Amino acid sequence: MLSISDYIANKLPNCVNLFRWLVAFLWFLNNNGILYREDGSKRLADNTLVALTLMIAESKPEEKDVMVKVVVNLINQKN
């Protein structure tokens, strides 16, 4: 059984990397005019962004092409 300190030591680096990835992803979406629609509403709901970030963070490198297709479909300007 893991102690709480072992658990935190094992999980914290992943959480920090996930947070950094989320910030970079949001920055990319915002700077490319993708995060919001022309009327100012969000293109993706907050829970969708969280789920997408977790899905990408937990994906295997060989699943990269599938992840790219999912992200492109979700941020498609026609949505």
N, CA, C and O atoms as CSV, one atom per row, in Angstrom:
chain,resi,resn,atom,element,x,y,z
A,1,MET,N,N,0.844,-1.183,0.000
A,1,MET,CA,C,0.000,0.000,0.000
A,1,MET,C,C,0.891,1.250,0.000
A,1,MET,O,O,1.861,1.340,0.753
A,2,LEU,N,N,0.540,2.200,-0.857
A,2,LEU,CA,C,1.301,3.441,-0.938
A,2,LEU,C,C,0.949,4.373,0.210
A,2,LEU,O,O,-0.211,4.492,0.605
A,3,SER,N,N,1.958,5.018,0.728
A,3,SER,CA,C,1.687,6.058,1.719
A,3,SER,C,C,1.222,7.306,0.967
A,3,SER,O,O,1.410,7.410,-0.245
A,4,ILE,N,N,0.631,8.224,1.667
A,4,ILE,CA,C,0.143,9.453,1.043
A,4,ILE,C,C,1.291,10.237,0.415
A,4,ILE,O,O,1.123,10.832,-0.649
A,5,SER,N,N,2.449,10.242,1.061
A,5,SER,CA,C,3.588,10.984,0.496
A,5,SER,C,C,4.093,10.325,-0.782
A,5,SER,O,O,4.500,11.014,-1.718
A,6,ASP,N,N,4.069,8.983,-0.828
A,6,ASP,CA,C,4.461,8.289,-2.063
A,6,ASP,C,C,3.470,8.575,-3.179
A,6,ASP,O,O,3.857,8.791,-4.327
A,7,TYR,N,N,2.188,8.575,-2.831
A,7,TYR,CA,C,1.150,8.847,-3.809
A,7,TYR,C,C,1.322,10.248,-4.395
A,7,TYR,O,O,1.283,10.431,-5.612
A,8,ILE,N,N,1.511,11.223,-3.527
A,8,ILE,CA,C,1.691,12.606,-3.981
A,8,ILE,C,C,2.957,12.730,-4.820
A,8,ILE,O,O,2.956,13.398,-5.854
A,9,ALA,N,N,4.032,12.091,-4.378
A,9,ALA,CA,C,5.293,12.159,-5.125
A,9,ALA,C,C,5.143,11.546,-6.515
A,9,ALA,O,O,5.768,12.011,-7.469
A,10,ASN,N,N,4.324,10.512,-6.635
A,10,ASN,CA,C,4.119,9.871,-7.931
A,10,ASN,C,C,3.146,10.640,-8.815
A,10,ASN,O,O,3.320,10.665,-10.033
A,11,LYS,N,N,2.130,11.264,-8.236
A,11,LYS,CA,C,1.079,11.915,-9.017
A,11,LYS,C,C,1.349,13.388,-9.312
A,11,LYS,O,O,0.931,13.890,-10.355
A,12,LEU,N,N,2.032,14.081,-8.422
A,12,LEU,CA,C,2.214,15.518,-8.570
A,12,LEU,C,C,2.904,15.916,-9.869
A,12,LEU,O,O,2.434,16.844,-10.528
A,13,PRO,N,N,3.993,15.267,-10.274
A,13,PRO,CA,C,4.608,15.669,-11.546
A,13,PRO,C,C,3.644,15.533,-12.721
A,13,PRO,O,O,3.656,16.371,-13.622
A,14,ASN,N,N,2.814,14.500,-12.730
A,14,ASN,CA,C,1.839,14.341,-13.798
A,14,ASN,C,C,0.793,15.449,-13.769
A,14,ASN,O,O,0.375,15.939,-14.817
A,15,CYS,N,N,0.372,15.842,-12.574
A,15,CYS,CA,C,-0.612,16.915,-12.442
A,15,CYS,C,C,-0.032,18.241,-12.930
A,15,CYS,O,O,-0.711,19.006,-13.616
A,16,VAL,N,N,1.208,18.508,-12.580
A,16,VAL,CA,C,1.862,19.745,-13.014
A,16,VAL,C,C,2.005,19.748,-14.534
A,16,VAL,O,O,1.730,20.761,-15.178
A,17,ASN,N,N,2.429,18.633,-15.109
A,17,ASN,CA,C,2.556,18.559,-16.565
A,17,ASN,C,C,1.206,18.690,-17.244
A,17,ASN,O,O,1.103,19.330,-18.291
A,18,LEU,N,N,0.172,18.098,-16.670
A,18,LEU,CA,C,-1.170,18.206,-17.222
A,18,LEU,C,C,-1.644,19.651,-17.174
A,18,LEU,O,O,-2.236,20.142,-18.135
A,19,PHE,N,N,-1.392,20.330,-16.072
A,19,PHE,CA,C,-1.777,21.736,-15.952
A,19,PHE,C,C,-1.039,22.584,-16.985
A,19,PHE,O,O,-1.640,23.453,-17.617
A,20,ARG,N,N,0.245,22.339,-17.158
A,20,ARG,CA,C,1.020,23.094,-18.153
A,20,ARG,C,C,0.479,22.845,-19.562
A,20,ARG,O,O,0.380,23.770,-20.369
A,21,TRP,N,N,0.130,21.587,-19.850
A,21,TRP,CA,C,-0.404,21.268,-21.159
A,21,TRP,C,C,-1.741,21.968,-21.367
A,21,TRP,O,O,-2.000,22.498,-22.447
A,22,LEU,N,N,-2.593,21.975,-20.345
A,22,LEU,CA,C,-3.892,22.628,-20.441
A,22,LEU,C,C,-3.725,24.121,-20.697
A,22,LEU,O,O,-4.410,24.687,-21.549
A,23,VAL,N,N,-2.827,24.753,-19.969
A,23,VAL,CA,C,-2.587,26.188,-20.167
A,23,VAL,C,C,-2.097,26.458,-21.585
A,23,VAL,O,O,-2.561,27.395,-22.235
A,24,ALA,N,N,-1.164,25.643,-22.066
A,24,ALA,CA,C,-0.652,25.815,-23.431
A,24,ALA,C,C,-1.753,25.589,-24.460
A,24,ALA,O,O,-1.828,26.317,-25.450
A,25,PHE,N,N,-2.605,24.593,-24.242
A,25,PHE,CA,C,-3.703,24.298,-25.163
A,25,PHE,C,C,-4.704,25.449,-25.194
A,25,PHE,O,O,-5.144,25.860,-26.267
A,26,LEU,N,N,-5.067,25.971,-24.017
A,26,LEU,CA,C,-5.993,27.103,-23.965
A,26,LEU,C,C,-5.384,28.345,-24.611
A,26,LEU,O,O,-6.075,29.089,-25.308
A,27,TRP,N,N,-4.111,28.565,-24.381
A,27,TRP,CA,C,-3.422,29.696,-24.996
A,27,TRP,C,C,-3.474,29.571,-26.522
A,27,TRP,O,O,-3.783,30.539,-27.217
A,28,PHE,N,N,-3.170,28.380,-27.036
A,28,PHE,CA,C,-3.219,28.127,-28.472
A,28,PHE,C,C,-4.621,28.397,-29.027
A,28,PHE,O,O,-4.771,29.095,-30.029
A,29,LEU,N,N,-5.642,27.842,-28.372
A,29,LEU,CA,C,-7.012,28.036,-28.849
A,29,LEU,C,C,-7.397,29.509,-28.841
A,29,LEU,O,O,-7.997,30.000,-29.798
A,30,ASN,N,N,-7.058,30.212,-27.773
A,30,ASN,CA,C,-7.411,31.621,-27.657
A,30,ASN,C,C,-6.673,32.480,-28.683
A,30,ASN,O,O,-7.284,33.324,-29.339
A,31,ASN,N,N,-5.379,32.271,-28.824
A,31,ASN,CA,C,-4.582,33.091,-29.741
A,31,ASN,C,C,-4.890,32.828,-31.201
A,31,ASN,O,O,-4.557,33.645,-32.059
A,32,ASN,N,N,-5.520,31.699,-31.497
A,32,ASN,CA,C,-5.884,31.392,-32.876
A,32,ASN,C,C,-7.374,31.608,-33.144
A,32,ASN,O,O,-7.898,31.177,-34.171
A,33,GLY,N,N,-8.042,32.275,-32.217
A,33,GLY,CA,C,-9.450,32.604,-32.405
A,33,GLY,C,C,-10.364,31.398,-32.431
A,33,GLY,O,O,-11.416,31.433,-33.069
A,34,ILE,N,N,-9.977,30.328,-31.746
A,34,ILE,CA,C,-10.747,29.088,-31.785
A,34,ILE,C,C,-11.545,28.880,-30.507
A,34,ILE,O,O,-12.571,28.200,-30.535
A,35,LEU,N,N,-11.110,29.437,-29.401
A,35,LEU,CA,C,-11.733,29.176,-28.104
A,35,LEU,C,C,-13.165,29.704,-28.037
A,35,LEU,O,O,-14.030,29.076,-27.424
A,36,TYR,N,N,-13.420,30.854,-28.664
A,36,TYR,CA,C,-14.749,31.469,-28.635
A,36,TYR,C,C,-15.300,31.638,-30.041
A,36,TYR,O,O,-14.551,31.815,-31.002
A,37,ARG,N,N,-16.622,31.580,-30.145
A,37,ARG,CA,C,-17.299,31.859,-31.416
A,37,ARG,C,C,-17.341,33.363,-31.632
A,37,ARG,O,O,-16.974,34.138,-30.749
A,38,GLU,N,N,-17.787,33.765,-32.806
A,38,GLU,CA,C,-17.854,35.201,-33.120
A,38,GLU,C,C,-18.793,35.950,-32.182
A,38,GLU,O,O,-18.582,37.133,-31.914
A,39,ASP,N,N,-19.833,35.273,-31.676
A,39,ASP,CA,C,-20.779,35.932,-30.770
A,39,ASP,C,C,-20.279,35.973,-29.326
A,39,ASP,O,O,-20.972,36.483,-28.445
A,40,GLY,N,N,-19.073,35.438,-29.077
A,40,GLY,CA,C,-18.471,35.469,-27.751
A,40,GLY,C,C,-18.732,34.247,-26.902
A,40,GLY,O,O,-18.178,34.129,-25.809
A,41,SER,N,N,-19.561,33.335,-27.375
A,41,SER,CA,C,-19.827,32.114,-26.611
A,41,SER,C,C,-18.671,31.133,-26.776
A,41,SER,O,O,-17.935,31.176,-27.761
A,42,LYS,N,N,-18.527,30.255,-25.799
A,42,LYS,CA,C,-17.441,29.277,-25.840
A,42,LYS,C,C,-17.727,28.230,-26.917
A,42,LYS,O,O,-18.858,27.764,-27.061
A,43,ARG,N,N,-16.701,27.875,-27.658
A,43,ARG,CA,C,-16.844,26.817,-28.660
A,43,ARG,C,C,-16.902,25.449,-27.977
A,43,ARG,O,O,-17.642,24.567,-28.415
A,44,LEU,N,N,-16.129,25.271,-26.913
A,44,LEU,CA,C,-16.103,24.016,-26.151
A,44,LEU,C,C,-16.459,24.318,-24.700
A,44,LEU,O,O,-15.954,25.280,-24.121
A,45,ALA,N,N,-17.319,23.508,-24.119
A,45,ALA,CA,C,-17.681,23.677,-22.709
A,45,ALA,C,C,-16.472,23.352,-21.832
A,45,ALA,O,O,-15.566,22.633,-22.253
A,46,ASP,N,N,-16.466,23.883,-20.620
A,46,ASP,CA,C,-15.356,23.652,-19.694
A,46,ASP,C,C,-15.121,22.167,-19.458
A,46,ASP,O,O,-13.979,21.707,-19.457
A,47,ASN,N,N,-16.209,21.410,-19.256
A,47,ASN,CA,C,-16.036,19.980,-18.992
A,47,ASN,C,C,-15.482,19.249,-20.215
A,47,ASN,O,O,-14.792,18.240,-20.074
A,48,THR,N,N,-15.779,19.748,-21.400
A,48,THR,CA,C,-15.214,19.159,-22.619
A,48,THR,C,C,-13.714,19.407,-22.677
A,48,THR,O,O,-12.952,18.508,-23.036
A,49,LEU,N,N,-13.282,20.606,-22.330
A,49,LEU,CA,C,-11.853,20.920,-22.312
A,49,LEU,C,C,-11.108,20.051,-21.307
A,49,LEU,O,O,-10.009,19.572,-21.589
A,50,VAL,N,N,-11.704,19.849,-20.135
A,50,VAL,CA,C,-11.070,19.009,-19.116
A,50,VAL,C,C,-10.979,17.565,-19.607
A,50,VAL,O,O,-9.928,16.933,-19.507
A,51,ALA,N,N,-12.089,17.050,-20.138
A,51,ALA,CA,C,-12.091,15.669,-20.626
A,51,ALA,C,C,-11.098,15.484,-21.764
A,51,ALA,O,O,-10.396,14.475,-21.816
A,52,LEU,N,N,-11.035,16.437,-22.662
A,52,LEU,CA,C,-10.106,16.375,-23.785
A,52,LEU,C,C,-8.660,16.393,-23.298
A,52,LEU,O,O,-7.827,15.632,-23.790
A,53,THR,N,N,-8.366,17.252,-22.341
A,53,THR,CA,C,-7.016,17.331,-21.785
A,53,THR,C,C,-6.613,16.024,-21.111
A,53,THR,O,O,-5.503,15.532,-21.315
A,54,LEU,N,N,-7.516,15.464,-20.309
A,54,LEU,CA,C,-7.217,14.196,-19.646
A,54,LEU,C,C,-7.039,13.070,-20.661
A,54,LEU,O,O,-6.149,12.232,-20.516
A,55,MET,N,N,-7.881,13.054,-21.680
A,55,MET,CA,C,-7.779,12.018,-22.698
A,55,MET,C,C,-6.431,12.084,-23.409
A,55,MET,O,O,-5.791,11.055,-23.624
A,56,ILE,N,N,-6.006,13.265,-23.765
A,56,ILE,CA,C,-4.724,13.427,-24.451
A,56,ILE,C,C,-3.562,13.102,-23.514
A,56,ILE,O,O,-2.600,12.447,-23.914
A,57,ALA,N,N,-3.657,13.559,-22.277
A,57,ALA,CA,C,-2.574,13.315,-21.320
A,57,ALA,C,C,-2.391,11.829,-21.039
A,57,ALA,O,O,-1.267,11.371,-20.832
A,58,GLU,N,N,-3.474,11.083,-21.032
A,58,GLU,CA,C,-3.407,9.656,-20.728
A,58,GLU,C,C,-3.206,8.791,-21.967
A,58,GLU,O,O,-3.042,7.577,-21.851
A,59,SER,N,N,-3.216,9.396,-23.141
A,59,SER,CA,C,-3.088,8.604,-24.369
A,59,SER,C,C,-1.643,8.146,-24.575
A,59,SER,O,O,-0.699,8.731,-24.045
A,60,LYS,N,N,-1.510,7.099,-25.350
A,60,LYS,CA,C,-0.195,6.554,-25.671
A,60,LYS,C,C,0.362,7.288,-26.886
A,60,LYS,O,O,-0.411,7.763,-27.719
A,61,PRO,N,N,1.676,7.392,-27.005
A,61,PRO,CA,C,2.266,8.090,-28.151
A,61,PRO,C,C,1.793,7.535,-29.500
A,61,PRO,O,O,1.637,8.289,-30.461
A,62,GLU,N,N,1.567,6.226,-29.572
A,62,GLU,CA,C,1.131,5.647,-30.846
A,62,GLU,C,C,-0.321,6.007,-31.189
A,62,GLU,O,O,-0.780,5.720,-32.295
A,63,GLU,N,N,-1.039,6.626,-30.263
A,63,GLU,CA,C,-2.410,7.072,-30.510
A,63,GLU,C,C,-2.471,8.530,-30.954
A,63,GLU,O,O,-3.551,9.115,-31.025
A,64,LYS,N,N,-1.323,9.110,-31.251
A,64,LYS,CA,C,-1.243,10.530,-31.583
A,64,LYS,C,C,-2.160,10.913,-32.744
A,64,LYS,O,O,-2.848,11.931,-32.667
A,65,ASP,N,N,-2.183,10.127,-33.810
A,65,ASP,CA,C,-3.005,10.458,-34.970
A,65,ASP,C,C,-4.493,10.510,-34.618
A,65,ASP,O,O,-5.220,11.376,-35.104
A,66,VAL,N,N,-4.933,9.592,-33.783
A,66,VAL,CA,C,-6.342,9.579,-33.362
A,66,VAL,C,C,-6.638,10.821,-32.530
A,66,VAL,O,O,-7.676,11.456,-32.715
A,67,MET,N,N,-5.738,11.172,-31.618
A,67,MET,CA,C,-5.932,12.350,-30.771
A,67,MET,C,C,-5.999,13.623,-31.616
A,67,MET,O,O,-6.827,14.496,-31.359
A,68,VAL,N,N,-5.140,13.729,-32.608
A,68,VAL,CA,C,-5.144,14.900,-33.491
A,68,VAL,C,C,-6.488,15.004,-34.207
A,68,VAL,O,O,-7.051,16.094,-34.298
A,69,LYS,N,N,-7.005,13.895,-34.711
A,69,LYS,CA,C,-8.301,13.903,-35.406
A,69,LYS,C,C,-9.430,14.326,-34.476
A,69,LYS,O,O,-10.319,15.077,-34.879
A,70,VAL,N,N,-9.402,13.848,-33.233
A,70,VAL,CA,C,-10.438,14.222,-32.268
A,70,VAL,C,C,-10.395,15.727,-32.009
A,70,VAL,O,O,-11.427,16.398,-32.044
A,71,VAL,N,N,-9.204,16.251,-31.749
A,71,VAL,CA,C,-9.070,17.676,-31.455
A,71,VAL,C,C,-9.494,18.515,-32.656
A,71,VAL,O,O,-10.222,19.495,-32.494
A,72,VAL,N,N,-9.059,18.155,-33.838
A,72,VAL,CA,C,-9.413,18.912,-35.045
A,72,VAL,C,C,-10.925,18.912,-35.244
A,72,VAL,O,O,-11.507,19.943,-35.580
A,73,ASN,N,N,-11.562,17.763,-35.037
A,73,ASN,CA,C,-13.024,17.702,-35.192
A,73,ASN,C,C,-13.736,18.557,-34.160
A,73,ASN,O,O,-14.759,19.170,-34.468
A,74,LEU,N,N,-13.220,18.611,-32.948
A,74,LEU,CA,C,-13.869,19.408,-31.897
A,74,LEU,C,C,-13.683,20.904,-32.096
A,74,LEU,O,O,-14.576,21.683,-31.763
A,75,ILE,N,N,-12.552,21.316,-32.628
A,75,ILE,CA,C,-12.324,22.762,-32.771
A,75,ILE,C,C,-12.596,23.258,-34.183
A,75,ILE,O,O,-12.288,24.403,-34.511
A,76,ASN,N,N,-13.164,22.412,-35.007
A,76,ASN,CA,C,-13.532,22.790,-36.362
A,76,ASN,C,C,-14.344,24.077,-36.329
A,76,ASN,O,O,-15.287,24.189,-35.545
A,77,GLN,N,N,-14.005,25.026,-37.148
A,77,GLN,CA,C,-14.688,26.325,-37.164
A,77,GLN,C,C,-16.182,26.209,-37.476
A,77,GLN,O,O,-16.947,27.115,-37.144
A,78,LYS,N,N,-16.603,25.131,-38.095
A,78,LYS,CA,C,-18.014,24.963,-38.443
A,78,LYS,C,C,-18.862,24.483,-37.270
A,78,LYS,O,O,-20.089,24.478,-37.359
A,79,ASN,N,N,-18.231,24.086,-36.188
A,79,ASN,CA,C,-18.995,23.591,-35.018
A,79,ASN,C,C,-19.538,24.730,-34.203
A,79,ASN,O,O,-20.200,24.505,-33.190
